[in-house]
């Protein structure tokens, strides 16, 4: 571990919130005449939908409140409260909204508020904002925040237009992380991490122009449907993953294939089931191309099966294509790595695929089939689910390396090694992620249609308990007082 001669900083706790409203994808396939076996294999089982009284801020604040309670956090020690999101609805304030909600709820319980000297930044870079927030918190704790604690909450609402290819990958939720020196759950090794970024024009964007002309007469919710291009987005994800890994290999002087084989557990950004599997499998094939004679022979066996010359594949892998050049209407369906993708399809059908890919992505993967895409919260949610499964099955050991990979469209990626701390079992026992997932209200088509459209749905059997909700939204726009569009919140105990 490259931080061995430095003060160890990392995560001591995780807590989550997801809205109760659930859509089963098998039902959704019936509603939309979609092919359920394909959706099950590529996407998952179900996703969550926000309700009329939910916003990114209520979900984030609820996750933070749970973190404070579940880990008995002293609020006065919190000197950094970061929000990672791409679903914020205020272009001025961010994490301070969450701090205000938490302070009010704590004071109502006779407890002290979060420290007045607390920093409250918001981090935005598509799905990578939460990882950047975590890195910012660790740097804070290593420098001017020494001795304090930090909380980073990742919260998002993934919504797609009805009938779009992204519709079955929707989701909503928040995960809060407690960070400090001498962490109880896992040490985060920033020194040994890898980074990559490159502007990709139209991979996945949310230009403000989309909001012009929206009818908000029935709801205060703004429909934040992204501009995206599915196949191109997959290419961007894979390419940025490869570059971030390459940066980490160089920093740590790693042998790629030897290192990837040594890992037992990997957590990645997960917009839907198949994406991390593809990203990790391509990374493994690239590692084989840089390996020893046995590694290259393994790769060659896949090449011969699909009729590709190994040398042609090696040349493609070394070429480092300019993916942004594919961002043209007539080129979006092109592959940046066509030979590699052909070999990947053969590899996926081989006996090696389960051992080197699926088994390393196994912890928590079943629970994630019922979450959909949580954008910034997708990676920490998978970690929370994975750590709980590891605790149940005794699958991780103190000091073991767990590799995490965060990704944000636009594009950027971060590969960060985690090392399990001495107290990881006790810290994991307090997460309660499984309990969060059990609380669900299943939607019928009419209810889903209403909530998706920003309207109130009828006959929903749900009353909020121990969570923040939107109490009302300001409507006044007078000369001497204006609160137009400002949300007011309350904590329902």
Buried (B, 14 or more C-beta within 10 A) or exposed (E): BEBEEEEBBBBBBBBBBBBBBBBBBBBBBEEBEBEEEEBBEBBBBBBBBBBBBBBBBBBBBBBBBBBBBBBEBEBBBBBBBBBBBBBBBBEEBBBBBBBBBBBBBBEEEEBEBBBEEBBBBBBBBBBBBBBBBBBBBBBBBBEEBEEBBBBBBBBBBBBBEEEBEBBBBBBBBBBBBBBBBEBBBBBBBBBBBBBBBBEBBBBBBBEEEBEEEEEEEEBBBBBBBBEBBBEBBBBBBBBBBBBBBBBBBEBBEBBBBEBBBEBBBBBBBBBBBBBBBBBBBBBBBBBBBBBEEEBBEBBBBBBEBBEBEBEEBBEBBEEEBEBBEBBEEEEBEBBBBEBBBBBBEBBBEBEBBEEBBBEBBBBBBEBBBBBBBBBBBBBBBBBBBBBBBBBEEEBBEEEBBBBBBBBBBBBBBBBBBBBBBBBBBEBBEBBBBBEBBEEBBBBEEEBBBBBBEBEEBEEBEEEBEEBBBBEEBBEEEEEEEEBEBBBEBBBBE
